[in-house]
Amino acid sequence: MIKKAYRKSKKSCLVTFTMPAEVSAGAVHLCGEFNGWNEENLPLLRRRNGRFSRSVPLPAGRSYRFRYLIDNHRWENDGAADDYVPNPFGTEDSVVEI
């Protein structure tokens, strides 16, 4: 799930990325164009309800590819992404439009 909260200036947006508790994971990391696809620097935090989430401020006016890395070995897309585009690995990346 993706939640967008635009700043008053509309130049940036606080985007909250959420994975449901049903994902049954020990760890979930957010990887995308906005962090150079780094597999470690944007861990999602486990909430009391079992969901994983993280808010990231992103500049507005463009789209960003991203995916979730679950337990350091399984890649998942976001079911609420704005779009999906093919990647060089034969799968698809989620896209968020800001």
The 8 nearest C-alpha neighbors of each residue, nearest first, counted from 0:
[[1, 17, 79, 16, 77, 18, 78, 2],
 [0, 2, 16, 15, 79, 17, 3, 14],
 [1, 3, 15, 14, 0, 16, 4, 13],
 [4, 2, 14, 13, 5, 12, 15, 1],
 [5, 3, 13, 12, 14, 6, 2, 15],
 [6, 4, 12, 9, 11, 13, 3, 7],
 [5, 7, 9, 8, 12, 11, 4, 10],
 [6, 8, 9, 5, 10, 11, 12, 4],
 [7, 9, 10, 6, 11, 5, 12, 59],
 [10, 8, 6, 7, 11, 5, 59, 12],
 [11, 9, 59, 8, 58, 6, 12, 60],
 [12, 10, 58, 59, 57, 9, 6, 5],
 [11, 13, 5, 57, 4, 56, 6, 14],
 [12, 14, 56, 4, 55, 3, 5, 54],
 [13, 15, 3, 55, 54, 2, 12, 56],
 [16, 14, 54, 2, 53, 1, 55, 17],
 [15, 17, 1, 52, 53, 0, 54, 14],
 [18, 16, 52, 0, 51, 1, 15, 19],
 [17, 19, 51, 50, 52, 0, 20, 22],
 [20, 18, 50, 21, 22, 17, 51, 49],
 [19, 21, 50, 49, 22, 23, 18, 51],
 [22, 20, 23, 19, 50, 49, 18, 24],
 [21, 23, 20, 24, 19, 18, 50, 69],
 [24, 22, 21, 20, 25, 19, 49, 26],
 [25, 23, 26, 22, 70, 69, 27, 20],
 [24, 26, 70, 23, 27, 69, 45, 22],
 [27, 25, 70, 24, 69, 28, 42, 43],
 [26, 28, 69, 43, 68, 42, 70, 67],
 [29, 27, 42, 68, 43, 67, 41, 30],
 [28, 30, 67, 41, 42, 66, 68, 43],
 [31, 29, 36, 66, 65, 37, 38, 67],
 [32, 30, 65, 36, 33, 64, 34, 35],
 [31, 33, 35, 34, 64, 36, 63, 65],
 [32, 34, 31, 35, 63, 36, 57, 30],
 [35, 33, 36, 32, 31, 37, 30, 40],
 [34, 36, 32, 37, 33, 31, 30, 38],
 [37, 35, 31, 30, 34, 32, 38, 33],
 [38, 36, 35, 39, 30, 34, 40, 31],
 [37, 39, 30, 36, 40, 28, 68, 29],
 [38, 40, 37, 41, 42, 28, 30, 29],
 [39, 41, 42, 37, 38, 28, 34, 29],
 [42, 40, 29, 28, 39, 43, 30, 38],
 [43, 41, 28, 27, 29, 40, 44, 39],
 [42, 44, 52, 53, 51, 27, 28, 41],
 [43, 45, 51, 52, 46, 53, 42, 27],
 [44, 46, 51, 50, 49, 43, 52, 47],
 [45, 47, 49, 50, 48, 51, 44, 52],
 [48, 46, 49, 45, 50, 51, 44, 20],
 [47, 49, 46, 50, 20, 45, 51, 19],
 [50, 48, 20, 46, 47, 45, 51, 19],
 [51, 49, 20, 19, 46, 48, 45, 18],
 [50, 52, 45, 44, 18, 43, 17, 46],
 [53, 51, 17, 43, 44, 16, 18, 50],
 [52, 54, 43, 16, 15, 44, 55, 17],
 [55, 53, 15, 14, 16, 13, 56, 52],
 [54, 56, 14, 13, 57, 15, 53, 16],
 [57, 55, 13, 12, 14, 11, 54, 58],
 [56, 58, 12, 11, 55, 59, 13, 14],
 [59, 57, 11, 10, 12, 60, 56, 97],
 [60, 58, 11, 97, 10, 61, 12, 57],
 [59, 61, 97, 58, 62, 10, 96, 11],
 [62, 60, 97, 59, 96, 63, 58, 95],
 [61, 63, 96, 95, 97, 94, 64, 60],
 [64, 62, 95, 94, 32, 65, 96, 61],
 [65, 63, 94, 31, 93, 32, 92, 95],
 [64, 66, 31, 93, 30, 92, 94, 32],
 [67, 65, 76, 30, 75, 93, 92, 31],
 [66, 68, 29, 75, 28, 74, 30, 69],
 [69, 67, 74, 28, 27, 73, 71, 29],
 [68, 70, 27, 73, 71, 26, 74, 72],
 [69, 71, 26, 72, 25, 27, 24, 68],
 [72, 70, 69, 68, 73, 26, 27, 38],
 [71, 73, 70, 69, 68, 74, 75, 27],
 [74, 72, 69, 68, 71, 75, 70, 67],
 [73, 75, 68, 67, 69, 66, 72, 76],
 [76, 74, 67, 66, 68, 73, 77, 69],
 [75, 77, 66, 93, 67, 78, 92, 74],
 [76, 78, 80, 79, 93, 0, 75, 66],
 [77, 79, 80, 76, 0, 93, 81, 1],
 [80, 78, 0, 77, 1, 81, 82, 76],
 [81, 79, 77, 82, 93, 94, 78, 95],
 [80, 82, 95, 94, 96, 79, 83, 93],
 [83, 81, 94, 80, 93, 84, 95, 96],
 [84, 82, 93, 92, 94, 91, 85, 80],
 [83, 85, 91, 92, 86, 93, 82, 94],
 [86, 84, 91, 90, 92, 89, 87, 83],
 [85, 87, 91, 88, 90, 89, 92, 84],
 [88, 86, 89, 85, 90, 91, 92, 84],
 [89, 87, 86, 90, 91, 85, 92, 74],
 [90, 88, 87, 86, 85, 91, 92, 84],
 [91, 89, 88, 86, 85, 92, 87, 84],
 [92, 90, 85, 84, 86, 83, 93, 89],
 [93, 91, 84, 83, 65, 64, 66, 86],
 [92, 94, 83, 65, 76, 64, 80, 66],
 [95, 93, 64, 82, 63, 83, 81, 80],
 [94, 96, 81, 63, 62, 80, 97, 64],
 [97, 95, 62, 61, 81, 94, 63, 60],
 [96, 59, 61, 60, 62, 95, 12, 58]]
